Amino acid sequence: MEEPLVTIEIYSEQGEIVSRVQSDLGGIREYRAPTYSEMLRELITDLLEEFEDTILY
């Protein structure tokens, strides 16, 4: 059975790239940066830290 681990919304707002992330472990949070690469770097780093101790089967 599939179960979503993370919901991610990415959009542009007032010249910034914004991602809104929701997970059971980390709750709801938002990342903002002037470029996609900067925003994605923050997002990926946070998700890797959040799930580093989680074993996925």
C-alpha positions in Angstrom: 0.0 0.0 0.0 1.4 3.4 -0.9 1.6 6.2 1.6 2.7 9.7 0.8 5.7 10.7 2.9 6.0 14.4 1.8 3.8 16.9 -0.1 5.7 19.6 -1.9 4.3 22.7 -3.6 6.7 25.0 -5.6 5.7 28.4 -6.9 6.9 31.8 -7.7 5.9 34.8 -5.5 7.1 38.4 -5.8 10.4 37.5 -7.5 11.2 34.5 -5.2 10.9 30.8 -5.6 8.9 29.3 -2.8 8.4 25.7 -1.7 5.8 24.7 0.9 6.6 21.2 2.3 4.5 19.1 4.6 5.5 15.8 6.3 4.4 13.9 9.3 7.9 14.2 10.9 8.6 17.9 10.1 5.2 19.4 9.9 4.6 22.3 7.5 7.5 24.6 6.5 8.4 27.0 3.7 11.7 27.7 1.9 12.3 30.9 -0.1 15.2 31.9 -2.4 15.8 34.0 -5.4 16.7 31.0 -7.6 15.4 27.4 -8.0 18.8 26.0 -7.3 19.2 27.8 -3.9 15.6 26.9 -2.8 16.1 23.2 -3.9 19.5 23.0 -2.1 17.8 24.1 1.2 14.8 21.8 0.6 16.9 18.7 -0.2 19.3 19.2 2.7 16.4 19.5 5.1 14.6 16.4 3.8 17.8 14.3 3.8 18.3 15.2 7.5 14.6 14.5 8.3 14.7 11.1 6.7 18.3 10.0 7.3 17.2 7.6 10.1 14.1 6.3 8.3 14.3 2.9 6.7 12.1 2.7 3.6 11.0 -0.7 2.3 
